[in-house]
Amino acid sequence: MRFPSHGYRWLNAKIRLDTGLILSDPYAHKCCKIAGIKSQAKHYRYRKPGEPFRVFPNLLSSEMVILGPMECIVSDMTAFRVHGIYYELTLYMDLWNNEIIAHALSARRGDRMTYISGLNDLIELKKGHPEYRMILHSDQGSVYASKAFNELLPMYHIDHSMSRAGTPTDNAAMEAINGWIKAELFMDFHVTGDKPVDQEIDEYIEFFNEQRPAYSLGYLTPKQYKDSFAPSVV
């Protein structure tokens, strides 16, 4: 092999350039696999210039006391299938009362816009309460770490906090809610896909916020808790 640092796509392009022979990448991959040709170089994930990925410190701690709404928002993505169709649901939850205050759904794997759409909804809520200094906590996923996600946060007095790498317990509340949601969607709420799935998710989120008692809230719903302790909060 004359170019051991390159893989099948580059080799295919080189053959096309040198000989004019046009092969599809899948066929080139198949030929290389049969011939035992494989790149011997280490591969590094390409990052688009001008969009640096950043890791932020973990601002949450066991000693942290949350005294009011929108002080700390946690976010994560959960995936599920309905009728064999893959969906990703991104959630933004207020740790003060476990209310899901923003969410976005996509049937595209790795759709960055579910995160951005949910963030935009969160920012719209935050605009109504400019007096709040908010912490937004997430994992170190590529979208959460991207420039596109983070460049808006300082404008609205939002501090980004991140879990340590490979430490889901740093976002334990959101991880637990993700587990409950997937169980309830199918076992209790009976999401079937007979209606548009986004409509079923919207109905479940309304149930979660307004009708689902939460143990951590003394078996109040998130809405009841908010109405009891902060009736002026919209």
Rosetta constraint file for C-alpha pairs under 8 A:
AtomPair CA 1 CA 37 HARMONIC 7.48 0.50
AtomPair CA 3 CA 11 HARMONIC 7.94 0.50
AtomPair CA 4 CA 38 HARMONIC 7.36 0.50
AtomPair CA 4 CA 39 HARMONIC 5.44 0.50
AtomPair CA 4 CA 40 HARMONIC 5.58 0.50
AtomPair CA 4 CA 41 HARMONIC 7.27 0.50
AtomPair CA 5 CA 39 HARMONIC 5.17 0.50
AtomPair CA 5 CA 40 HARMONIC 5.32 0.50
AtomPair CA 5 CA 41 HARMONIC 4.75 0.50
AtomPair CA 6 CA 10 HARMONIC 6.06 0.50
AtomPair CA 6 CA 11 HARMONIC 6.73 0.50
AtomPair CA 6 CA 38 HARMONIC 7.76 0.50
AtomPair CA 6 CA 39 HARMONIC 5.01 0.50
AtomPair CA 6 CA 40 HARMONIC 7.43 0.50
AtomPair CA 6 CA 41 HARMONIC 7.17 0.50
AtomPair CA 7 CA 11 HARMONIC 6.21 0.50
AtomPair CA 7 CA 38 HARMONIC 6.07 0.50
AtomPair CA 7 CA 39 HARMONIC 4.80 0.50
AtomPair CA 8 CA 12 HARMONIC 5.87 0.50
AtomPair CA 8 CA 25 HARMONIC 7.35 0.50
AtomPair CA 8 CA 28 HARMONIC 6.11 0.50
AtomPair CA 8 CA 29 HARMONIC 5.49 0.50
AtomPair CA 8 CA 32 HARMONIC 6.52 0.50
AtomPair CA 8 CA 38 HARMONIC 7.53 0.50
AtomPair CA 8 CA 39 HARMONIC 7.93 0.50
AtomPair CA 9 CA 13 HARMONIC 6.29 0.50
AtomPair CA 9 CA 25 HARMONIC 6.05 0.50
AtomPair CA 9 CA 28 HARMONIC 7.34 0.50
AtomPair CA 9 CA 29 HARMONIC 7.52 0.50
AtomPair CA 10 CA 14 HARMONIC 6.14 0.50
AtomPair CA 11 CA 15 HARMONIC 6.14 0.50
AtomPair CA 12 CA 16 HARMONIC 6.17 0.50
AtomPair CA 12 CA 23 HARMONIC 6.99 0.50
AtomPair CA 12 CA 25 HARMONIC 6.91 0.50
AtomPair CA 12 CA 28 HARMONIC 6.20 0.50
AtomPair CA 13 CA 17 HARMONIC 6.10 0.50
AtomPair CA 14 CA 18 HARMONIC 6.05 0.50
AtomPair CA 15 CA 19 HARMONIC 5.69 0.50
AtomPair CA 15 CA 20 HARMONIC 7.06 0.50
AtomPair CA 15 CA 21 HARMONIC 6.58 0.50
AtomPair CA 16 CA 20 HARMONIC 4.58 0.50
AtomPair CA 16 CA 21 HARMONIC 4.95 0.50
AtomPair CA 16 CA 22 HARMONIC 5.58 0.50
AtomPair CA 16 CA 23 HARMONIC 7.70 0.50
AtomPair CA 23 CA 27 HARMONIC 6.49 0.50
AtomPair CA 23 CA 28 HARMONIC 6.40 0.50
AtomPair CA 24 CA 28 HARMONIC 6.21 0.50
AtomPair CA 25 CA 29 HARMONIC 6.01 0.50
AtomPair CA 26 CA 30 HARMONIC 6.21 0.50
AtomPair CA 27 CA 31 HARMONIC 6.22 0.50
AtomPair CA 28 CA 32 HARMONIC 6.17 0.50
AtomPair CA 29 CA 33 HARMONIC 6.06 0.50
AtomPair CA 30 CA 34 HARMONIC 6.22 0.50
AtomPair CA 31 CA 35 HARMONIC 6.15 0.50
AtomPair CA 32 CA 36 HARMONIC 5.90 0.50
AtomPair CA 32 CA 37 HARMONIC 4.81 0.50
AtomPair CA 32 CA 38 HARMONIC 6.99 0.50
AtomPair CA 33 CA 37 HARMONIC 6.03 0.50
AtomPair CA 33 CA 38 HARMONIC 7.41 0.50
AtomPair CA 47 CA 51 HARMONIC 7.20 0.50
AtomPair CA 47 CA 52 HARMONIC 7.11 0.50
AtomPair CA 47 CA 53 HARMONIC 7.98 0.50
AtomPair CA 48 CA 52 HARMONIC 7.48 0.50
AtomPair CA 51 CA 146 HARMONIC 6.52 0.50
AtomPair CA 51 CA 147 HARMONIC 5.22 0.50
AtomPair CA 51 CA 148 HARMONIC 7.42 0.50
AtomPair CA 52 CA 146 HARMONIC 6.50 0.50
AtomPair CA 52 CA 147 HARMONIC 6.11 0.50
AtomPair CA 53 CA 142 HARMONIC 7.20 0.50
AtomPair CA 53 CA 145 HARMONIC 5.09 0.50
AtomPair CA 53 CA 146 HARMONIC 4.89 0.50
AtomPair CA 53 CA 147 HARMONIC 6.50 0.50
AtomPair CA 54 CA 145 HARMONIC 5.02 0.50
AtomPair CA 54 CA 146 HARMONIC 6.66 0.50
AtomPair CA 54 CA 147 HARMONIC 7.73 0.50
AtomPair CA 55 CA 140 HARMONIC 6.66 0.50
AtomPair CA 55 CA 145 HARMONIC 6.13 0.50
AtomPair CA 55 CA 162 HARMONIC 7.08 0.50
AtomPair CA 56 CA 160 HARMONIC 6.44 0.50
AtomPair CA 56 CA 161 HARMONIC 5.58 0.50
AtomPair CA 56 CA 162 HARMONIC 5.47 0.50
AtomPair CA 57 CA 160 HARMONIC 7.95 0.50
AtomPair CA 57 CA 161 HARMONIC 5.58 0.50
AtomPair CA 57 CA 162 HARMONIC 5.76 0.50
AtomPair CA 57 CA 163 HARMONIC 7.70 0.50
AtomPair CA 58 CA 137 HARMONIC 7.81 0.50
AtomPair CA 58 CA 161 HARMONIC 4.91 0.50
AtomPair CA 58 CA 162 HARMONIC 4.83 0.50
AtomPair CA 58 CA 163 HARMONIC 5.60 0.50
AtomPair CA 58 CA 164 HARMONIC 6.94 0.50
AtomPair CA 59 CA 135 HARMONIC 7.78 0.50
AtomPair CA 59 CA 137 HARMONIC 7.88 0.50
AtomPair CA 59 CA 161 HARMONIC 5.30 0.50
AtomPair CA 59 CA 162 HARMONIC 7.39 0.50
AtomPair CA 60 CA 64 HARMONIC 6.45 0.50
AtomPair CA 60 CA 137 HARMONIC 7.86 0.50
AtomPair CA 60 CA 161 HARMONIC 7.37 0.50
AtomPair CA 60 CA 170 HARMONIC 7.79 0.50
AtomPair CA 66 CA 71 HARMONIC 6.59 0.50
AtomPair CA 66 CA 72 HARMONIC 7.32 0.50
AtomPair CA 66 CA 95 HARMONIC 7.72 0.50
AtomPair CA 66 CA 96 HARMONIC 6.07 0.50
AtomPair CA 67 CA 71 HARMONIC 7.64 0.50
AtomPair CA 67 CA 96 HARMONIC 7.20 0.50
AtomPair CA 68 CA 96 HARMONIC 6.16 0.50
AtomPair CA 69 CA 94 HARMONIC 6.92 0.50
AtomPair CA 69 CA 96 HARMONIC 5.63 0.50
AtomPair CA 69 CA 97 HARMONIC 7.41 0.50
AtomPair CA 69 CA 233 HARMONIC 7.85 0.50
AtomPair CA 70 CA 94 HARMONIC 5.92 0.50
AtomPair CA 70 CA 95 HARMONIC 7.84 0.50
AtomPair CA 70 CA 96 HARMONIC 7.22 0.50
AtomPair CA 70 CA 126 HARMONIC 7.92 0.50
AtomPair CA 70 CA 132 HARMONIC 7.09 0.50
AtomPair CA 70 CA 134 HARMONIC 6.12 0.50
AtomPair CA 71 CA 94 HARMONIC 7.75 0.50
AtomPair CA 71 CA 95 HARMONIC 7.95 0.50
AtomPair CA 71 CA 96 HARMONIC 7.44 0.50
AtomPair CA 71 CA 132 HARMONIC 6.76 0.50
AtomPair CA 71 CA 133 HARMONIC 6.39 0.50
AtomPair CA 71 CA 134 HARMONIC 4.67 0.50
AtomPair CA 71 CA 135 HARMONIC 6.08 0.50
AtomPair CA 72 CA 94 HARMONIC 6.12 0.50
AtomPair CA 72 CA 95 HARMONIC 5.81 0.50
AtomPair CA 72 CA 96 HARMONIC 7.18 0.50
AtomPair CA 72 CA 134 HARMONIC 5.67 0.50
AtomPair CA 72 CA 135 HARMONIC 4.64 0.50
AtomPair CA 72 CA 136 HARMONIC 5.90 0.50
AtomPair CA 72 CA 137 HARMONIC 7.27 0.50
AtomPair CA 73 CA 92 HARMONIC 6.35 0.50
AtomPair CA 73 CA 93 HARMONIC 5.41 0.50
AtomPair CA 73 CA 94 HARMONIC 4.58 0.50
AtomPair CA 73 CA 95 HARMONIC 5.86 0.50
AtomPair CA 73 CA 134 HARMONIC 7.35 0.50
AtomPair CA 73 CA 135 HARMONIC 6.15 0.50
AtomPair CA 73 CA 136 HARMONIC 4.80 0.50
AtomPair CA 73 CA 137 HARMONIC 6.12 0.50
AtomPair CA 74 CA 92 HARMONIC 5.71 0.50
AtomPair CA 74 CA 93 HARMONIC 5.30 0.50
AtomPair CA 74 CA 94 HARMONIC 6.52 0.50
AtomPair CA 74 CA 95 HARMONIC 6.76 0.50
AtomPair CA 74 CA 136 HARMONIC 5.79 0.50
AtomPair CA 74 CA 137 HARMONIC 4.68 0.50
AtomPair CA 74 CA 138 HARMONIC 5.96 0.50
AtomPair CA 74 CA 171 HARMONIC 7.36 0.50
AtomPair CA 74 CA 174 HARMONIC 6.45 0.50
AtomPair CA 75 CA 90 HARMONIC 7.21 0.50
AtomPair CA 75 CA 91 HARMONIC 5.45 0.50
AtomPair CA 75 CA 92 HARMONIC 4.51 0.50
AtomPair CA 75 CA 93 HARMONIC 6.30 0.50
AtomPair CA 75 CA 136 HARMONIC 7.44 0.50
AtomPair CA 75 CA 137 HARMONIC 6.30 0.50
AtomPair CA 75 CA 138 HARMONIC 5.22 0.50
AtomPair CA 75 CA 139 HARMONIC 7.99 0.50
AtomPair CA 75 CA 174 HARMONIC 6.78 0.50
AtomPair CA 76 CA 90 HARMONIC 5.80 0.50
AtomPair CA 76 CA 91 HARMONIC 5.71 0.50
AtomPair CA 76 CA 92 HARMONIC 7.11 0.50
AtomPair CA 76 CA 138 HARMONIC 6.29 0.50
AtomPair CA 76 CA 139 HARMONIC 7.22 0.50
AtomPair CA 76 CA 174 HARMONIC 6.77 0.50
AtomPair CA 76 CA 175 HARMONIC 7.76 0.50
AtomPair CA 77 CA 88 HARMONIC 6.60 0.50
AtomPair CA 77 CA 89 HARMONIC 5.51 0.50
AtomPair CA 77 CA 90 HARMONIC 4.24 0.50
AtomPair CA 77 CA 91 HARMONIC 6.26 0.50
AtomPair CA 78 CA 88 HARMONIC 5.83 0.50
AtomPair CA 78 CA 89 HARMONIC 5.34 0.50
AtomPair CA 78 CA 90 HARMONIC 6.47 0.50
AtomPair CA 78 CA 178 HARMONIC 6.32 0.50
AtomPair CA 79 CA 86 HARMONIC 7.21 0.50
AtomPair CA 79 CA 87 HARMONIC 5.60 0.50
AtomPair CA 79 CA 88 HARMONIC 4.46 0.50
AtomPair CA 79 CA 89 HARMONIC 6.16 0.50
AtomPair CA 80 CA 86 HARMONIC 5.98 0.50
AtomPair CA 80 CA 87 HARMONIC 5.46 0.50
AtomPair CA 80 CA 88 HARMONIC 6.69 0.50
AtomPair CA 80 CA 182 HARMONIC 7.43 0.50
AtomPair CA 81 CA 85 HARMONIC 5.15 0.50
AtomPair CA 81 CA 86 HARMONIC 4.52 0.50
AtomPair CA 81 CA 87 HARMONIC 5.88 0.50
AtomPair CA 82 CA 86 HARMONIC 6.82 0.50
AtomPair CA 82 CA 87 HARMONIC 7.72 0.50
AtomPair CA 82 CA 191 HARMONIC 7.81 0.50
AtomPair CA 82 CA 192 HARMONIC 6.64 0.50
AtomPair CA 82 CA 193 HARMONIC 6.11 0.50
AtomPair CA 83 CA 192 HARMONIC 7.60 0.50
AtomPair CA 83 CA 193 HARMONIC 6.83 0.50
AtomPair CA 85 CA 107 HARMONIC 7.19 0.50
AtomPair CA 86 CA 107 HARMONIC 5.76 0.50
AtomPair CA 86 CA 108 HARMONIC 7.35 0.50
AtomPair CA 86 CA 109 HARMONIC 7.28 0.50
AtomPair CA 87 CA 105 HARMONIC 6.97 0.50
AtomPair CA 87 CA 106 HARMONIC 5.65 0.50
AtomPair CA 87 CA 107 HARMONIC 4.40 0.50
AtomPair CA 87 CA 108 HARMONIC 6.76 0.50
AtomPair CA 87 CA 109 HARMONIC 7.21 0.50
AtomPair CA 88 CA 105 HARMONIC 5.77 0.50
AtomPair CA 88 CA 106 HARMONIC 5.36 0.50
AtomPair CA 88 CA 107 HARMONIC 6.33 0.50
AtomPair CA 88 CA 108 HARMONIC 7.32 0.50
AtomPair CA 88 CA 109 HARMONIC 6.89 0.50
AtomPair CA 88 CA 110 HARMONIC 7.83 0.50
AtomPair CA 88 CA 111 HARMONIC 7.99 0.50
AtomPair CA 88 CA 114 HARMONIC 7.94 0.50
AtomPair CA 89 CA 103 HARMONIC 7.05 0.50
AtomPair CA 89 CA 104 HARMONIC 5.82 0.50
AtomPair CA 89 CA 105 HARMONIC 4.57 0.50
AtomPair CA 89 CA 106 HARMONIC 6.65 0.50
AtomPair CA 89 CA 114 HARMONIC 7.37 0.50
AtomPair CA 90 CA 103 HARMONIC 5.50 0.50
AtomPair CA 90 CA 104 HARMONIC 5.32 0.50
AtomPair CA 90 CA 105 HARMONIC 6.46 0.50
AtomPair CA 90 CA 114 HARMONIC 6.13 0.50
AtomPair CA 90 CA 115 HARMONIC 6.11 0.50
AtomPair CA 90 CA 118 HARMONIC 7.08 0.50
AtomPair CA 91 CA 100 HARMONIC 6.78 0.50
AtomPair CA 91 CA 102 HARMONIC 6.17 0.50
AtomPair CA 91 CA 103 HARMONIC 4.55 0.50
AtomPair CA 91 CA 104 HARMONIC 6.84 0.50
AtomPair CA 91 CA 118 HARMONIC 7.25 0.50
AtomPair CA 92 CA 100 HARMONIC 5.74 0.50
AtomPair CA 92 CA 101 HARMONIC 5.95 0.50
AtomPair CA 92 CA 102 HARMONIC 5.10 0.50
AtomPair CA 92 CA 103 HARMONIC 6.05 0.50
AtomPair CA 92 CA 118 HARMONIC 7.12 0.50
AtomPair CA 92 CA 119 HARMONIC 7.97 0.50
AtomPair CA 92 CA 122 HARMONIC 7.63 0.50
AtomPair CA 93 CA 98 HARMONIC 5.88 0.50
AtomPair CA 93 CA 99 HARMONIC 5.47 0.50
AtomPair CA 93 CA 100 HARMONIC 4.26 0.50
AtomPair CA 93 CA 101 HARMONIC 5.75 0.50
AtomPair CA 93 CA 102 HARMONIC 7.17 0.50
AtomPair CA 93 CA 174 HARMONIC 7.52 0.50
AtomPair CA 94 CA 98 HARMONIC 5.21 0.50
AtomPair CA 94 CA 99 HARMONIC 5.31 0.50
AtomPair CA 94 CA 100 HARMONIC 6.38 0.50
AtomPair CA 94 CA 101 HARMONIC 6.74 0.50
AtomPair CA 95 CA 99 HARMONIC 7.42 0.50
AtomPair CA 95 CA 173 HARMONIC 7.78 0.50
AtomPair CA 97 CA 217 HARMONIC 7.05 0.50
AtomPair CA 97 CA 222 HARMONIC 5.23 0.50
AtomPair CA 97 CA 225 HARMONIC 6.53 0.50
AtomPair CA 97 CA 226 HARMONIC 6.80 0.50
AtomPair CA 98 CA 222 HARMONIC 5.96 0.50
AtomPair CA 99 CA 208 HARMONIC 7.82 0.50
AtomPair CA 99 CA 209 HARMONIC 5.57 0.50
AtomPair CA 99 CA 222 HARMONIC 5.25 0.50
AtomPair CA 99 CA 223 HARMONIC 7.38 0.50
AtomPair CA 100 CA 205 HARMONIC 7.06 0.50
AtomPair CA 100 CA 208 HARMONIC 7.85 0.50
AtomPair CA 100 CA 209 HARMONIC 6.64 0.50
AtomPair CA 101 CA 122 HARMONIC 7.07 0.50
AtomPair CA 102 CA 118 HARMONIC 5.47 0.50
AtomPair CA 102 CA 119 HARMONIC 7.58 0.50
AtomPair CA 102 CA 121 HARMONIC 5.99 0.50
AtomPair CA 102 CA 122 HARMONIC 5.93 0.50
AtomPair CA 103 CA 114 HARMONIC 7.89 0.50
AtomPair CA 103 CA 117 HARMONIC 7.97 0.50
AtomPair CA 103 CA 118 HARMONIC 5.13 0.50
AtomPair CA 104 CA 114 HARMONIC 5.03 0.50
AtomPair CA 104 CA 115 HARMONIC 7.10 0.50
AtomPair CA 104 CA 117 HARMONIC 6.40 0.50
AtomPair CA 104 CA 118 HARMONIC 5.40 0.50
AtomPair CA 105 CA 114 HARMONIC 6.01 0.50
AtomPair CA 105 CA 198 HARMONIC 6.65 0.50
AtomPair CA 106 CA 111 HARMONIC 6.74 0.50
AtomPair CA 106 CA 114 HARMONIC 6.33 0.50
AtomPair CA 111 CA 115 HARMONIC 7.98 0.50
AtomPair CA 112 CA 116 HARMONIC 6.60 0.50
AtomPair CA 112 CA 143 HARMONIC 6.35 0.50
AtomPair CA 113 CA 117 HARMONIC 5.60 0.50
AtomPair CA 114 CA 118 HARMONIC 6.13 0.50
AtomPair CA 115 CA 119 HARMONIC 6.10 0.50
AtomPair CA 115 CA 143 HARMONIC 7.23 0.50
AtomPair CA 115 CA 144 HARMONIC 7.78 0.50
AtomPair CA 116 CA 120 HARMONIC 6.12 0.50
AtomPair CA 116 CA 149 HARMONIC 6.51 0.50
AtomPair CA 117 CA 121 HARMONIC 6.42 0.50
AtomPair CA 118 CA 122 HARMONIC 6.25 0.50
AtomPair CA 119 CA 123 HARMONIC 6.13 0.50
AtomPair CA 119 CA 149 HARMONIC 7.94 0.50
AtomPair CA 120 CA 124 HARMONIC 6.26 0.50
AtomPair CA 121 CA 125 HARMONIC 6.55 0.50
AtomPair CA 122 CA 126 HARMONIC 6.21 0.50
AtomPair CA 123 CA 127 HARMONIC 6.13 0.50
AtomPair CA 123 CA 156 HARMONIC 7.31 0.50
AtomPair CA 124 CA 128 HARMONIC 7.07 0.50
AtomPair CA 125 CA 129 HARMONIC 7.20 0.50
AtomPair CA 126 CA 130 HARMONIC 6.31 0.50
AtomPair CA 126 CA 132 HARMONIC 7.77 0.50
AtomPair CA 126 CA 156 HARMONIC 7.24 0.50
AtomPair CA 127 CA 156 HARMONIC 7.29 0.50
AtomPair CA 130 CA 156 HARMONIC 7.25 0.50
AtomPair CA 130 CA 157 HARMONIC 7.80 0.50
AtomPair CA 132 CA 157 HARMONIC 7.71 0.50
AtomPair CA 133 CA 157 HARMONIC 5.57 0.50
AtomPair CA 133 CA 158 HARMONIC 6.25 0.50
AtomPair CA 133 CA 159 HARMONIC 7.79 0.50
AtomPair CA 134 CA 157 HARMONIC 6.48 0.50
AtomPair CA 134 CA 158 HARMONIC 4.77 0.50
AtomPair CA 134 CA 159 HARMONIC 6.17 0.50
AtomPair CA 135 CA 158 HARMONIC 5.66 0.50
AtomPair CA 135 CA 159 HARMONIC 4.75 0.50
AtomPair CA 135 CA 160 HARMONIC 5.89 0.50
AtomPair CA 135 CA 161 HARMONIC 6.57 0.50
AtomPair CA 136 CA 158 HARMONIC 6.61 0.50
AtomPair CA 136 CA 159 HARMONIC 6.08 0.50
AtomPair CA 136 CA 160 HARMONIC 4.97 0.50
AtomPair CA 136 CA 161 HARMONIC 5.85 0.50
AtomPair CA 137 CA 160 HARMONIC 6.01 0.50
AtomPair CA 137 CA 161 HARMONIC 4.46 0.50
AtomPair CA 137 CA 162 HARMONIC 5.41 0.50
AtomPair CA 137 CA 163 HARMONIC 7.38 0.50
AtomPair CA 137 CA 171 HARMONIC 7.63 0.50
AtomPair CA 138 CA 144 HARMONIC 6.96 0.50
AtomPair CA 138 CA 160 HARMONIC 7.86 0.50
AtomPair CA 138 CA 161 HARMONIC 6.44 0.50
AtomPair CA 138 CA 162 HARMONIC 4.98 0.50
AtomPair CA 138 CA 163 HARMONIC 6.27 0.50
AtomPair CA 138 CA 171 HARMONIC 7.17 0.50
AtomPair CA 139 CA 144 HARMONIC 7.23 0.50
AtomPair CA 139 CA 162 HARMONIC 5.21 0.50
AtomPair CA 139 CA 163 HARMONIC 4.93 0.50
AtomPair CA 139 CA 164 HARMONIC 7.40 0.50
AtomPair CA 139 CA 165 HARMONIC 7.56 0.50
AtomPair CA 139 CA 168 HARMONIC 7.74 0.50
AtomPair CA 139 CA 171 HARMONIC 7.55 0.50
AtomPair CA 140 CA 144 HARMONIC 6.32 0.50
AtomPair CA 140 CA 145 HARMONIC 6.12 0.50
AtomPair CA 140 CA 162 HARMONIC 6.17 0.50
AtomPair CA 140 CA 163 HARMONIC 6.68 0.50
AtomPair CA 140 CA 164 HARMONIC 7.55 0.50
AtomPair CA 140 CA 165 HARMONIC 6.61 0.50
AtomPair CA 141 CA 145 HARMONIC 6.22 0.50
AtomPair CA 142 CA 146 HARMONIC 6.03 0.50
AtomPair CA 143 CA 148 HARMONIC 7.99 0.50
AtomPair CA 143 CA 149 HARMONIC 6.56 0.50
AtomPair CA 144 CA 149 HARMONIC 5.99 0.50
AtomPair CA 144 CA 150 HARMONIC 7.32 0.50
AtomPair CA 145 CA 149 HARMONIC 7.01 0.50
AtomPair CA 145 CA 150 HARMONIC 7.07 0.50
AtomPair CA 146 CA 150 HARMONIC 6.36 0.50
AtomPair CA 147 CA 151 HARMONIC 5.64 0.50
AtomPair CA 148 CA 152 HARMONIC 7.75 0.50
AtomPair CA 149 CA 153 HARMONIC 7.83 0.50
AtomPair CA 150 CA 154 HARMONIC 7.92 0.50
AtomPair CA 150 CA 160 HARMONIC 7.78 0.50
AtomPair CA 152 CA 156 HARMONIC 7.12 0.50
AtomPair CA 153 CA 157 HARMONIC 6.46 0.50
AtomPair CA 153 CA 158 HARMONIC 4.94 0.50
AtomPair CA 153 CA 159 HARMONIC 6.77 0.50
AtomPair CA 153 CA 160 HARMONIC 7.49 0.50
AtomPair CA 154 CA 158 HARMONIC 5.55 0.50
AtomPair CA 154 CA 159 HARMONIC 6.87 0.50
AtomPair CA 163 CA 167 HARMONIC 6.41 0.50
AtomPair CA 163 CA 168 HARMONIC 7.06 0.50
AtomPair CA 163 CA 170 HARMONIC 5.13 0.50
AtomPair CA 163 CA 171 HARMONIC 6.49 0.50
AtomPair CA 164 CA 168 HARMONIC 7.98 0.50
AtomPair CA 164 CA 170 HARMONIC 6.93 0.50
AtomPair CA 168 CA 172 HARMONIC 6.29 0.50
AtomPair CA 168 CA 175 HARMONIC 7.04 0.50
AtomPair CA 169 CA 175 HARMONIC 7.76 0.50
AtomPair CA 171 CA 175 HARMONIC 6.25 0.50
AtomPair CA 172 CA 176 HARMONIC 6.06 0.50
AtomPair CA 173 CA 177 HARMONIC 6.24 0.50
AtomPair CA 174 CA 178 HARMONIC 6.12 0.50
AtomPair CA 175 CA 179 HARMONIC 6.52 0.50
AtomPair CA 176 CA 180 HARMONIC 6.39 0.50
AtomPair CA 177 CA 181 HARMONIC 5.94 0.50
AtomPair CA 178 CA 182 HARMONIC 6.38 0.50
AtomPair CA 179 CA 183 HARMONIC 6.42 0.50
AtomPair CA 180 CA 184 HARMONIC 6.01 0.50
AtomPair CA 181 CA 185 HARMONIC 5.85 0.50
AtomPair CA 182 CA 186 HARMONIC 6.68 0.50
AtomPair CA 183 CA 187 HARMONIC 5.76 0.50
AtomPair CA 183 CA 188 HARMONIC 7.47 0.50
AtomPair CA 184 CA 188 HARMONIC 4.70 0.50
AtomPair CA 184 CA 189 HARMONIC 5.77 0.50
AtomPair CA 184 CA 190 HARMONIC 7.76 0.50
AtomPair CA 185 CA 189 HARMONIC 4.83 0.50
AtomPair CA 185 CA 190 HARMONIC 5.87 0.50
AtomPair CA 185 CA 191 HARMONIC 5.63 0.50
AtomPair CA 185 CA 204 HARMONIC 7.26 0.50
AtomPair CA 186 CA 190 HARMONIC 4.52 0.50
AtomPair CA 186 CA 191 HARMONIC 5.33 0.50
AtomPair CA 186 CA 192 HARMONIC 7.60 0.50
AtomPair CA 189 CA 204 HARMONIC 7.12 0.50
AtomPair CA 191 CA 197 HARMONIC 7.57 0.50
AtomPair CA 191 CA 200 HARMONIC 6.48 0.50
AtomPair CA 193 CA 197 HARMONIC 5.50 0.50
AtomPair CA 193 CA 200 HARMONIC 7.93 0.50
AtomPair CA 195 CA 199 HARMONIC 6.99 0.50
AtomPair CA 195 CA 200 HARMONIC 6.78 0.50
AtomPair CA 196 CA 200 HARMONIC 6.50 0.50
AtomPair CA 197 CA 201 HARMONIC 6.13 0.50
AtomPair CA 198 CA 202 HARMONIC 6.18 0.50
AtomPair CA 199 CA 203 HARMONIC 6.24 0.50
AtomPair CA 200 CA 204 HARMONIC 6.19 0.50
AtomPair CA 201 CA 205 HARMONIC 6.14 0.50
AtomPair CA 202 CA 206 HARMONIC 6.30 0.50
AtomPair CA 203 CA 207 HARMONIC 6.25 0.50
AtomPair CA 204 CA 208 HARMONIC 6.01 0.50
AtomPair CA 205 CA 209 HARMONIC 6.18 0.50
AtomPair CA 206 CA 210 HARMONIC 5.91 0.50
AtomPair CA 206 CA 211 HARMONIC 7.64 0.50
AtomPair CA 207 CA 211 HARMONIC 4.90 0.50
AtomPair CA 207 CA 212 HARMONIC 6.09 0.50
AtomPair CA 208 CA 212 HARMONIC 4.98 0.50
AtomPair CA 208 CA 221 HARMONIC 7.74 0.50
AtomPair CA 208 CA 222 HARMONIC 7.91 0.50
AtomPair CA 209 CA 221 HARMONIC 6.29 0.50
AtomPair CA 209 CA 222 HARMONIC 5.24 0.50
AtomPair CA 209 CA 223 HARMONIC 5.87 0.50
AtomPair CA 210 CA 221 HARMONIC 5.75 0.50
AtomPair CA 210 CA 222 HARMONIC 6.43 0.50
AtomPair CA 210 CA 223 HARMONIC 5.30 0.50
AtomPair CA 210 CA 224 HARMONIC 7.34 0.50
AtomPair CA 211 CA 221 HARMONIC 6.00 0.50
AtomPair CA 212 CA 220 HARMONIC 7.83 0.50
AtomPair CA 212 CA 221 HARMONIC 5.41 0.50
AtomPair CA 212 CA 222 HARMONIC 7.92 0.50
AtomPair CA 213 CA 217 HARMONIC 7.75 0.50
AtomPair CA 213 CA 219 HARMONIC 4.57 0.50
AtomPair CA 213 CA 220 HARMONIC 4.88 0.50
AtomPair CA 213 CA 221 HARMONIC 4.43 0.50
AtomPair CA 213 CA 222 HARMONIC 7.67 0.50
AtomPair CA 214 CA 218 HARMONIC 6.61 0.50
AtomPair CA 214 CA 219 HARMONIC 4.59 0.50
AtomPair CA 214 CA 220 HARMONIC 5.74 0.50
AtomPair CA 214 CA 221 HARMONIC 5.78 0.50
AtomPair CA 214 CA 222 HARMONIC 7.43 0.50
AtomPair CA 215 CA 219 HARMONIC 4.75 0.50
AtomPair CA 215 CA 220 HARMONIC 7.58 0.50
AtomPair CA 217 CA 221 HARMONIC 7.21 0.50
AtomPair CA 217 CA 222 HARMONIC 7.52 0.50
AtomPair CA 217 CA 225 HARMONIC 6.96 0.50
AtomPair CA 220 CA 224 HARMONIC 5.76 0.50
AtomPair CA 220 CA 225 HARMONIC 5.91 0.50
AtomPair CA 221 CA 225 HARMONIC 6.16 0.50
AtomPair CA 222 CA 226 HARMONIC 6.19 0.50
AtomPair CA 223 CA 227 HARMONIC 6.06 0.50
AtomPair CA 224 CA 228 HARMONIC 6.00 0.50
AtomPair CA 225 CA 229 HARMONIC 6.24 0.50
AtomPair CA 226 CA 230 HARMONIC 5.26 0.50
AtomPair CA 226 CA 231 HARMONIC 6.50 0.50
AtomPair CA 226 CA 233 HARMONIC 7.31 0.50
AtomPair CA 227 CA 231 HARMONIC 4.43 0.50
AtomPair CA 227 CA 232 HARMONIC 7.82 0.50
AtomPair CA 227 CA 233 HARMONIC 7.76 0.50
